[in-house]
Amino acid sequence: MTLKEAFAQTYTRRKVAWPNRTFMKQLIAYEKTLQDQGWLDGETNTITLGEWDEWTMGNLEEREAQHRVSLSDRTITLRGKDSDQFAEYVRSMSQRDALH
């Protein structure tokens, strides 16, 4: 049974079963070890840590983009020195994204 199958079977029977990130990382490594030793079919993991993160936290890039939009909107409500510093922060975040 693959890690993905095992997790699906466990989760359908017990919805509160949700390993933390460190334990899932260990399970992913263990699945790869079993594949390498011939105990499991396949050459790649059935769950990646990136998929696990997205299932657990959602799409972080989308969340960051939504956060920046709300930050940009807040610039309008600020006045004076605070407004300038905040606008600079928003610009730096946008530039950082352009580099990635």
C-alpha positions in Angstrom: 0.0 0.0 0.0 1.4 3.4 -1.0 1.6 6.3 1.4 -1.2 8.1 -0.5 -3.4 5.0 -0.3 -2.7 4.6 3.4 -3.4 8.2 4.2 -6.6 8.2 2.2 -7.8 5.0 4.0 -6.9 6.4 7.4 -8.5 9.8 6.7 -11.8 8.4 5.5 -12.1 6.5 8.7 -10.8 9.1 11.1 -11.0 12.8 9.9 -8.9 14.1 12.8 -5.9 12.0 11.6 -3.6 14.6 10.1 0.1 14.1 10.6 2.2 17.2 11.2 4.7 18.3 8.6 7.8 16.7 10.2 6.1 13.3 10.5 4.8 13.5 7.0 8.3 14.2 5.8 9.5 11.1 7.6 6.7 9.0 6.0 7.6 10.3 2.5 11.3 9.3 3.1 10.2 5.9 4.4 8.0 5.3 1.3 11.0 6.1 -0.9 13.2 3.7 1.1 10.6 0.9 0.6 10.5 1.7 -3.1 14.3 1.6 -3.4 14.4 -1.7 -1.5 11.7 -3.2 -3.8 9.0 -3.6 -1.1 6.8 -1.0 -2.9 6.2 -0.6 -6.6 7.2 2.7 -8.2 10.2 5.0 -8.3 8.7 8.2 -7.1 6.7 9.1 -4.0 3.0 9.1 -4.2 2.8 12.3 -2.1 5.3 15.1 -2.2 6.0 17.5 0.7 4.8 20.4 -1.6 1.5 18.6 -2.1 1.2 18.0 1.6 1.9 21.7 2.3 -0.8 22.7 -0.2 -3.3 20.3 1.3 -2.5 21.6 4.8 -2.1 25.4 4.2 -3.6 26.0 0.8 -1.7 27.6 -2.1 0.8 29.9 -0.3 1.5 31.9 -3.5 -2.2 32.8 -3.8 -2.4 33.7 -0.2 0.6 36.0 -0.4 -0.8 37.7 -3.5 -4.1 38.3 -1.7 -2.2 39.7 1.3 -0.3 42.1 -0.9 -3.4 43.3 -2.6 -4.9 44.1 0.8 -1.6 45.8 1.8 -1.7 48.0 -1.3 -5.3 49.0 -0.4 -4.2 49.9 3.1 -1.7 52.4 1.7 -4.5 54.7 0.7 -5.7 55.0 4.3 -2.3 55.9 5.7 -1.0 59.4 5.9 2.4 61.1 6.0 5.6 59.2 6.9 3.8 55.9 7.7 2.2 56.0 4.3 5.6 56.4 2.6 7.2 53.6 4.5 4.3 51.3 3.9 4.3 52.1 0.2 8.0 51.2 0.1 7.3 47.9 1.8 4.6 47.0 -0.8 7.0 48.0 -3.6 9.8 45.8 -2.2 7.4 42.8 -1.9 6.3 43.3 -5.5 9.9 43.4 -6.7 10.7 40.3 -4.8 7.9 38.5 -6.6 9.1 39.7 -9.9 12.5 38.1 -9.3 10.9 34.7 -8.6 
